[in-house]
Amino acid sequence: MTFSSLPYAVFGVTGRTGAAAADALLQDGQRVRVVVRNPAQSQPWADRGAEVAVADLTDVASMTRALRNVRGAYVVCPQQYGREDLFEQAAWMADAVAKAAVAAGVPRLVALSSVGADRDCKIGWIGMNRVFEQRVGDAGVPTIFLRAAYFMENWTPLVHQAVRSGTLPTFLAPPQRRIPMVATLDVGRAAAALLQEEWTQTRAVTLTGPQDYSPHDVAAVVSATIHKPVDVAVLSPADWPLALAGAHFSKAALAGFTEMTVGLNSSHIDIKSDAGAAQRAGTTALEQVIAAIARSQQPG
């Protein structure tokens, strides 16, 4: 079998960015090996002609088998917000990915990370991405760390509330300040494109949408979609635990969310600080993502 006929391995296909990456590669006519923990989740991909590998992200042996004989891999380490040891769990997964990639001889990786991973403190949840970058980077496998901006889909539960109540709650402040945001579809597409490019050096790439957006912009899209006024209500940090109660975060996860969000609001976490990273922009506008979310909540 020639190198060019080998598949690309894609993790996270039950999530948005992994599914988008696998879909883009298949549409490009590439062979794809989807890596899942539960074989029952793989059938839609097998129906499209993808290979299936079963692996646990904390198990080096199964990960090595999943990564053997591939042209490259898109790796995603899902963060487990219900656990008190979520940061330790993220480090275990990062170690497993690094060890398996070396053992399998993977020629290149694209690894999902986050804007803010260039910072060494006060980044909350993004600290898990930073550890991921460090552990995988130290392994010596050529890797592009795809540092994505704030996901547009993060607004989903808040848009649902806005459709029901006419008020969009937001953790981001001030509400008129625009920050980089990106659609998860564009993250997956960028990962697929980067895997198919020729490169051999480890580096970071930041990814944003076509422009920056604010909570006011989100509210305006919801209002235009449901044809009703939508206000913006900035939640104070003291109200965050109650607002997030339905997410079932552990105490450690809630503390990480708080630190990260404070960092975003103070511009400590800022794409402009990531001066050494290459930059890419997606094409999916906020209007497309938010309008689709809002329409999904309307009756009929």
C-alpha positions in Angstrom: 0.0 0.0 0.0 1.4 3.4 -1.0 1.5 6.3 1.4 -0.9 8.3 -0.7 -3.5 5.5 -0.3 -3.4 5.4 3.5 -6.3 6.9 5.4 -6.5 10.0 7.6 -7.5 9.2 11.2 -10.1 11.5 12.7 -11.1 11.6 16.3 -14.1 13.3 17.8 -16.5 12.3 15.0 -19.4 12.2 17.5 -18.7 15.9 18.1 -19.0 18.9 15.8 -15.4 19.6 14.7 -14.5 15.9 14.2 -17.6 15.2 12.2 -16.9 18.3 10.0 -13.3 17.2 9.5 -14.3 13.6 8.5 -17.0 14.9 6.2 -14.6 17.4 4.5 -12.0 14.7 3.9 -14.6 12.2 2.5 -15.9 15.0 0.2 -12.3 15.6 -0.9 -12.1 11.9 -2.0 -9.8 10.9 0.8 -9.8 7.7 2.8 -10.9 8.2 6.4 -10.5 6.1 9.5 -12.9 7.3 12.2 -11.8 6.6 15.8 -14.6 6.0 18.3 -14.9 4.7 21.8 -18.3 3.1 21.1 -18.6 1.0 17.9 -22.3 1.8 17.7 -21.5 5.4 17.0 -19.6 4.6 13.8 -22.3 3.2 11.6 -23.1 6.4 9.7 -19.4 6.8 8.8 -19.0 3.1 7.8 -22.0 3.6 5.5 -20.1 6.4 3.8 -17.1 4.1 3.3 -14.9 5.1 6.3 -12.8 2.6 8.2 -13.6 2.3 11.9 -11.2 2.0 14.7 -12.2 1.6 18.4 -10.0 3.3 21.0 -10.0 4.9 24.4 -8.2 8.1 24.7 -6.6 7.1 27.9 -5.4 3.7 26.6 -2.1 3.9 24.7 -2.4 0.4 23.2 -5.8 1.0 21.5 -4.7 4.5 20.5 -1.6 3.1 18.9 -3.6 0.6 16.9 -5.9 3.3 15.7 -3.1 5.6 14.6 -1.0 3.0 12.8 -0.6 3.2 9.0 -2.2 6.6 8.5 -1.2 9.7 6.5 -2.0 11.9 9.5 -4.6 12.4 12.2 -6.9 15.0 13.6 -7.0 14.6 17.4 -9.5 16.0 19.8 -9.3 15.5 23.6 -12.8 15.9 25.0 -13.0 17.8 28.3 -15.0 16.1 31.0 -16.6 18.9 32.9 -18.5 16.7 35.4 -15.2 15.4 36.9 -13.4 17.1 39.8 -10.1 15.8 38.2 -10.9 17.1 34.7 -7.5 18.8 34.5 -5.6 15.6 35.5 -7.8 13.6 33.1 -6.9 15.9 30.3 -3.2 15.4 31.0 -3.6 11.6 31.0 -5.3 11.9 27.6 -2.6 14.2 26.3 0.1 11.7 27.4 -1.7 8.8 25.7 -2.1 10.7 22.5 1.6 11.7 22.5 2.8 8.2 23.3 0.5 6.5 20.8 1.5 8.9 18.0 5.2 8.1 18.6 4.6 4.4 18.8 2.4 4.3 15.7 4.8 6.5 13.7 2.2 9.1 12.7 3.8 11.4 10.2 1.7 14.5 11.3 -1.1 15.6 13.6 -3.6 18.4 13.6 -4.6 18.9 17.2 -7.6 21.0 18.4 -6.5 23.7 20.8 -7.8 27.1 21.8 -6.9 30.8 21.5 -5.3 31.6 24.9 -3.1 28.5 24.9 -0.1 30.8 24.5 -0.7 32.2 28.0 0.9 30.4 30.9 -1.6 31.4 33.7 -5.1 32.6 34.4 -6.7 30.8 31.5 -9.0 28.4 33.3 -10.3 25.6 31.0 -7.8 26.6 28.3 -5.1 25.2 30.6 -6.1 21.8 29.4 -5.4 22.8 25.9 -2.0 24.2 26.9 -1.0 21.0 28.6 -2.2 19.1 25.5 0.1 21.3 23.4 3.0 20.8 25.7 2.7 17.0 26.0 2.2 16.4 22.3 4.7 19.0 21.3 7.4 17.3 23.5 6.7 14.0 21.7 8.4 15.3 18.5 5.6 14.4 16.1 5.1 17.2 13.6 1.9 18.9 14.8 -0.3 21.9 14.0 -2.1 23.1 17.1 -5.3 24.6 15.7 -6.1 27.3 18.2 -9.7 28.0 17.6 -11.5 31.2 18.7 -14.7 31.2 20.8 -17.1 28.7 19.3 -20.3 30.3 17.8 -22.1 27.2 19.0 -21.3 28.1 22.6 -24.3 30.4 22.3 -26.8 27.5 21.9 -28.3 27.3 25.4 -28.4 31.1 25.7 -30.1 31.5 22.3 -32.7 29.0 23.5 -33.4 31.2 26.5 -33.6 34.3 24.3 -36.2 32.7 22.0 -38.3 31.7 25.0 -37.9 34.9 27.1 -36.9 37.7 24.7 -33.7 38.2 26.7 -30.3 36.9 25.8 -28.1 36.2 28.9 -24.4 36.5 28.4 -21.2 35.8 30.4 -19.2 38.1 28.0 -18.9 41.7 29.0 -19.1 44.5 28.0 -21.9 43.3 25.6 -20.9 45.6 22.8 -17.3 44.4 22.6 -16.6 42.2 19.7 -14.3 39.2 20.0 -13.1 36.5 17.6 -15.6 33.7 17.1 -15.6 30.7 14.8 -18.1 28.1 13.6 -17.2 24.5 14.5 -17.9 23.6 10.9 -15.0 25.9 9.9 -12.8 24.3 12.5 -13.3 20.8 11.1 -12.8 22.1 7.5 -9.6 23.8 8.5 -8.3 20.7 10.2 -9.0 18.6 7.0 -7.3 21.2 4.8 -4.3 21.4 7.0 -3.9 17.6 7.1 -3.8 17.6 3.3 -1.1 20.3 3.0 2.6 19.5 3.0 4.5 20.6 6.1 6.9 19.1 8.6 7.3 21.6 11.4 5.3 21.9 14.6 3.5 25.2 14.8 0.3 26.9 16.0 -2.5 28.2 13.7 -5.2 30.5 15.1 -8.6 30.2 13.5 -11.4 32.8 13.5 -14.6 33.5 11.7 -14.9 36.0 8.9 -15.2 38.8 11.4 -15.5 39.5 15.2 -18.8 39.5 17.0 -20.4 40.8 20.2 -23.3 39.6 22.4 -25.3 42.5 20.9 -24.7 41.0 17.4 -26.0 37.6 18.6 -29.1 39.2 20.1 -29.7 41.1 16.8 -29.6 37.9 14.8 -32.0 36.2 17.2 -34.4 39.1 17.0 -34.3 39.2 13.2 -35.0 35.4 13.1 -37.9 35.3 15.5 -39.3 38.7 14.6 -39.4 39.9 18.2 -37.2 42.3 20.2 -34.4 40.6 22.1 -32.5 42.3 24.9 -29.1 41.5 26.3 -28.6 40.8 30.0 -25.0 40.6 31.3 -24.7 38.0 34.1 -22.5 39.1 37.0 -19.8 36.6 38.1 -21.8 36.1 41.3 -24.7 34.7 39.2 -22.6 32.3 37.1 -22.9 29.3 39.3 -26.7 29.4 39.3 -26.9 30.1 35.6 -24.7 27.1 34.9 -26.4 24.7 37.4 -28.1 22.8 34.6 -24.7 22.0 33.0 -23.8 19.9 36.0 -20.2 21.2 36.1 -18.0 19.9 38.9 -16.6 22.5 41.3 -13.2 22.3 39.5 -14.9 22.8 36.2 -16.9 25.8 37.4 -13.8 27.4 38.8 -12.1 26.8 35.4 -15.0 28.3 33.5 -14.9 31.4 35.8 -11.2 32.0 35.4 -11.4 31.5 31.6 -14.4 33.9 31.2 -12.8 36.6 33.4 -9.7 36.2 31.2 -11.8 36.7 28.1 -13.6 39.7 29.5 -10.3 41.4 30.6 -8.7 40.6 27.2 -6.0 38.6 29.0 -7.1 35.8 26.7 -6.8 37.5 23.3 -6.0 36.3 19.8 -3.8 39.3 19.4 -1.4 38.0 22.1 -0.7 34.9 19.9 1.7 36.8 17.7 3.8 33.7 16.7 0.9 31.8 15.3 -0.2 31.6 11.7 -3.7 32.9 11.1 -6.6 31.5 9.2 -10.2 32.7 8.9 -13.3 30.6 8.3 -16.2 31.6 6.0 -19.2 30.8 8.1 -20.8 34.0 9.5 -22.4 34.2 12.9 -25.7 35.0 11.3 -25.8 31.5 9.7 -25.1 29.7 13.0 -27.2 31.7 15.4 -30.2 31.9 13.0 -30.2 28.1 12.6 -30.1 27.7 16.4 -33.0 30.2 16.9 -35.1 28.6 14.1 -34.7 25.2 15.7 -36.5 26.5 18.9 -39.4 28.0 17.1 -42.7 26.1 17.2 -43.7 24.4 13.9 
